[in-house]
Amino acid sequence: MSTSPGIAPERVMVFIDAMNLYESLGKKGLNINTNIDFYKFACKLACPHRRLIRVYVYTGTYDQVREPAKYAAQMKFISKVQQMPFVTLKTRPLIFRRGGYIQKGVDTLLATDMVSMAFLNHYDLSILVSGDGDLAPAVDAVKAAGKQIVAAMIARSRSTAVAQSADQEIRLDAAFFADCY
């Protein structure tokens, strides 16, 4: 009797641009709860037939001295994320310019991780949760490494460049997040 070897499930890593996601979910976007459990969300994105390796969440952080209240609130978020299984949080300081804060280096960090991990063969499929068009070259680089990439985006923040570069697109809506808390 002949047996065929089992096929190993695809190894998946999920890369989440937290600020892009939160702006798309919050009051100016879908107007739904932004208190996402990133592990549950990533498992749903990966589907049950794939093996979720790790979830990376990227965001900017407030300065403790300049913005103590915002920093304290953000530390609650950071603490919660650090307790999620298989989730790694990566941050860069927010930069204060012209009366407001901007993220600098967060997209570069996400892109560098996604591309370097592709070339290091850490995953078979990556899922990028961001509608930031600046990430389209990183999507192309992941494909050049022989990996597959899915872009998961909310219509409000959807980048045509990322959608066209990705192998597949998942359009996220309020219903998708119903069981991700």
N, C-alpha and C positions, 0 to 999 in steps of 0.2 A: 504494500500500500504506500502510495506516494503522498507526502504532505508538502504543502507549499508554505514557505516561511511567511510569517506575519509581516505586515508592513508597519513599520514604526510610525506613530503619529507625527505630523509636522510639529516642529518646535517653533513656538510663537513668542515674540516679545512685543509688548505694547509700549509706545512712546507717546506720552500725553503732554501737550502744551496746556498747562492748567489755566493760565490767564485767558487764553483764547477760548477754552472750553467754558470757563465761568462767565465770561462776557456774553457768550452765546446762549447760556442757560438762564442768566439772571433777568432782571427787570427790563433791560433793553433788548433781550432776546426772546427765548421761549417763555420766560416768566415762570420757571419751575424751580423747585428746590435745588440748590447748588451743593448740598451736603452729600456728595457722591461717595459711595464706597468704591474706591478705584479697583479693588480686587474683584468685586462682584461685576463691575462694569467691564473689566478686561476679560473675565471668564465668559461673559455673554458675547463679547466681540470675537473671542477666539473660537467659540462654538465647542460643543462637547467632544468632537472627534479630533481636536488638536490638543497638544500639550503646551500649556502656558508655562513658560520658563520664568519670566519676570516682567514686572510692570515698572516703568520709569516715569516719574512725574516731575515736571520742570516748572519752576516759578521764580519770580523775583521776591525778595524779602525787604521789608521796611527796616529803616535804621532805628535802633532801640532808643537812641538819645533824641533824635528829631521827631519821631512819631511813636511815643511810648504806648498810647492806646491802640493804635493800629498794629504795632509790634506785638502787644499782648494778645490781641485777638488772633493774629496770625500764628502765634506760638501754639494756640489751642488747635488750630488746623494742622500745623506741623506735627504736633504730638499725636494727633489722631491718625494721620497718614503713616507715621513711623510705626504704628502698632498694627497696620494692615499686613497680612501675610504676603510675601513675594512682591512687595511694593518698595521701591527705592525712591526717595525724594532727593532731587538735586536742585540747588538754589544758587542764585546770584543776587547781589544787592541791587535794589531798585535805585535809580539815579534821579535826584531831584533837579528838574530843569523847568524854567519858565513857569513856576508856580504849581507844577505837578510832577508826578513820578512816571518814569518810563523804564521799561525792561531793557537792559543791555547785556548781551552775552548769553541770554537764555536760549534763543533760537540756535546760536552757534554751538552751545553745549549739547543740545538735543541732536542737532544734525551730526556733530562729530561722533557722539555715542552710537547713533543709529548706523552710520556708515562704518565706523571702525568695528563694531560688533558683527556687521555683515561680513566684512573681510576676514575677521577672526573666526568665522563660522559658528557663532554663538546661537544662531537661529536659522530657520528655513523661511519663515514668513514674518514680516514685521507689520504692525498695524500702527499707523500714524494718526493720532487724534489731534488734528489741527487744520485750520483752514488758512494758514499763513502761507501765502504764495512764495515767500522767501525760502521755503523749505523744498521747493520743486527740484533744485539741483541735487539736494541730498537724496531725494526719491530716485532720481536718475542714477546716482552713484550706487545705491542699494541694488538696483536692477543690474548694474554693471558688475556687481560682485556675484551675480548669479542667484540672487534671492528674490522672492516675491514680496510685493508691498501692497497693502490695502490702505486707502485713505478713508478715515471715518470723520465725517464733517456734518455740521448743522448748516442748513441752507443759508442762514444769515451771515455766516462767516466762511462760506464755501469759496475756495480758490480754484478757479478754472485750471490754472497752471498745475496745481497739485493733482487735481482730478484727472487731467490728461496724462500726467506722468505716471500715476499709480496704475497697477495692474487691475485693480478693482476699487470701487467706491462703495462705502456704506453711508447712506444718508440717514443721519440721526434725527429723530424727532422726539417730542415729549413722551410718547408711548414707549419708546425704546428704554427710557430711563426709569420706568415705573417700578422695576424690581432691582434697582441698583443702589439701594439705600441701606 
